[in-house]
Amino acid sequence: MKTGPKCTVCAHDERWRIELLRAGGASLDSLATKFGLSKDAVGRHWHNHVSADMKASYLVGPAQLADLAAKAADEGASVALCFSEPGGAPVVANSNFNRPILYPRAGVV
């Protein structure tokens, strides 16, 4: 079990605000000055205690993050299925996904 000093940002009353401002692009210096912390503490906290998922949710919000993940999964599956067709056919012949692909300038192919 770790016995060293605790993270001053984790213990700060406005931790969520510090993280939100950092995600929005606030500099380490400005956050340190504004919240009475050291620049190094803010940087260490951001890198060691804020997960990639949390950073993303600060940028787009939890609901939008779930929607974006679902759209990315759907798009990834459709692209993979298209490229897996013989000759790269523009119509996917998979029983789970069978629709023409729309090309913006050429219409339905």
C-alpha positions, 0 to 999 in steps of 0.5 A: 500500500502506498504511504507517500503524500496524497495527490493535492489535486485529488484532495482539492474541493474543486477537483472536477473543475480543475480537470474540466478546465484542463480538458478544455485546454487550460495551461498547467500554470494558469490552473496552478495559480488559480487553484493554489496548486503546483504546476507539477501536481496538476500535471502529475494528476492529469497524467496519472489519475485521470483516465482516458475515458474521463478525459474524453467525457469532459470534452464531449459529455458522457451521453455524446461519448456513448453515441460516438462509440456506437457510431464508430462501431457501426461504421467500422463494421460496415467498412470491414464487411465491404472490404471483405467482399470479393473484389471489394463489391460496393454492396455487402452480401452479408446476411446481417448487413445487406444494403447498397453503399451511398457515394455522395457524388455518384448516388447509389452504386 
